[in-house]
């Protein structure tokens, strides 16, 4: 079993975490460590403003 740790979230860390999860074995763990408690993905703001995407909050 491998434990993959990704430092930093947002624009680079989250896509890397999803990519690693797809390529990892079922028994491997992927952990994302960030200095912020919530993820605020700035490029999605226009979609939230026009209500084409719901605003969601995922807390650790």
C-alpha positions in Angstrom: 0.0 0.0 0.0 1.3 3.4 -0.9 0.4 6.7 0.8 0.5 9.5 -1.7 0.7 13.0 -0.1 0.0 16.1 -2.2 1.0 19.5 -0.7 -1.3 22.3 -1.7 -4.8 22.2 -3.2 -6.6 24.6 -5.5 -5.4 24.9 -9.1 -2.6 22.3 -9.1 -3.2 20.0 -6.1 -6.8 19.0 -6.7 -6.3 18.0 -10.3 -3.2 16.1 -9.3 -5.1 14.3 -6.5 -7.8 13.2 -8.9 -5.2 12.0 -11.5 -3.3 10.1 -8.8 -6.5 8.5 -7.5 -7.4 7.3 -11.0 -3.9 5.8 -11.5 -3.4 4.4 -8.0 -4.2 0.9 -6.8 -7.4 0.3 -4.8 -5.4 -0.1 -1.6 -3.4 3.1 -2.1 -4.3 6.3 -0.2 -4.2 9.9 -1.6 -4.0 12.7 0.9 -4.2 16.4 0.0 -2.7 18.8 2.6 -3.6 22.5 2.4 -3.1 25.6 4.5 -6.8 26.6 3.9 -9.8 24.9 5.4 -12.1 25.3 2.3 -11.5 25.2 -1.4 -12.4 28.3 -3.4 -12.0 27.6 -7.1 -11.9 31.1 -8.6 -12.5 30.2 -12.2 -16.0 28.9 -11.2 -17.2 32.2 -9.8 -18.9 33.4 -13.0 -20.9 30.2 -13.2 -22.0 30.6 -9.6 -23.0 34.2 -10.2 -25.3 33.3 -13.0 -26.7 30.3 -11.1 -25.5 27.8 -13.7 -23.5 26.0 -11.0 -24.4 25.7 -7.3 -22.0 27.0 -4.7 -20.8 24.1 -2.6 -18.5 24.0 0.4 -16.5 21.0 1.4 -14.9 21.2 4.8 -12.1 18.9 5.9 
